[in-house]
Amino acid sequence: MACVDLSRQLTWVQKGRKIVFGAVPIRSGRAGYRTRAGWHKVYWRHKNHWSTLYNTPMPYSQFFSGGQAFHGVYGSLNTTVGSMGCVNLSVPDARRLWSVLKKGDRVFVWGRRPGT
């Protein structure tokens, strides 16, 4: 199960009580584009995805709620502006997450990004 703590801007993966990935820093949705809280499932994965909506690369994309996905970003995660709803990770962290999650895995998102 992938866990996303929006309040602390962290994500990790655990099997039972054992953490198998993370916790690593993330950047989640900005005001007006909040990352949707609740239970989800990874339903589609695309290693070299390109967003046609935002015209930007989304390496190691793992979609879990509508168009929202875990994916890598090439810039800094440490910005005051959040994502457009996705859970952004550094590219190395997104690559490692790609090797841990698979289609059908559960994702639980809770909390609220500060400032949203």
N, C-alpha and C positions, 0 to 999 in steps of 0.2 A: 504494500500500500504506500502510495506517495502522500506525504503530508505537506501542506502549504500553510504556514502561519503568516497571514497578511500583516498582523500587528507588529511582529518582529522582523518581517521581510526575510524569512528563512524557509528552506525546504529540505526534506530528507525522505528517505525510503526505509521502511522497516518491514521485516517479516516477523510476525508475532511481536515480541518485545525487543527483538534484536535489530539495531540500526545497521543497514547494509550500504547506505549511501548518505553522505552529509553529516551534519547539517551544513548547508552552504547558503551564502547570501543570494537574494533574488531582487528583482524589481517587478512589482505588480501594477495593476491598472490605476491610472490617474483618475482624478475627479471627472465624472461623466462617462468613464469607461472602466468601471470597477471590475475586477476579477470576480467572477460569480462564486459565492460561497456555497458549500454543501458537498454532497457526495456525487462523484462523477466517475467515468471510466475512460481509459485511453481507448479511443475508437479508430484512430488513424495515425500512422507514423510516416514521415517523409524526411529522409536524411538531408537532402539538399533543396529544401522548400524555398520558393520565392513568393512573397506576398504580392499578389496582383492588386490587392486593395490599397496597400501602403507603399508598393514598389520598393521593397527592401528584402534582403536575404533573411531567412529564418532557419539557420542551420540546426540540424538535429531536432526538428519539430515533432512533437508528440501531442496531438490534439485530444482534449478531454471534455470540452464544453462548448458546443457551437464552434465558432472560429477561434476560441481561446486554446492556447497550447503552451507547453513548456518549449522553449527554444533558446538557442544561443544568440548573443548580440556581440558585435565587434567593438562597441564603445564601452564606456564606463557604466556600471550599474549604479554608481553613486551620483545620481542626479536628483534634483528636487521634483522633476517632472516624471511621472510614472509611465508605464506602457499603455498601449491601447486595449488593455485587458489581458494580454498574455502574461505568463510567468517567465520573465527574462532571466537567463543565467549567463555567466561567462561561457565562452565557447568551450574551454576545457571541461567545465562542469557539465555543460549540456552533452558533450561527447560521453562523459562517464555515466550520466543519467541514461543516455541512449542504450548503454550496455546492460543496465539494470532493469529498466521497465520494459514491458511488452504490451501488445494489444490486449485489451481486456482487463488490465490491472486497474485497481481502484485508486481514486484520488480523492482526498478529503481536504477541502479548503475552508478555513475559518478565520475570523477576526476581521480587521479593517485596516487598510493602509492608512497610516497617519496622514492627515490632510485631505482625506476624501470624504 
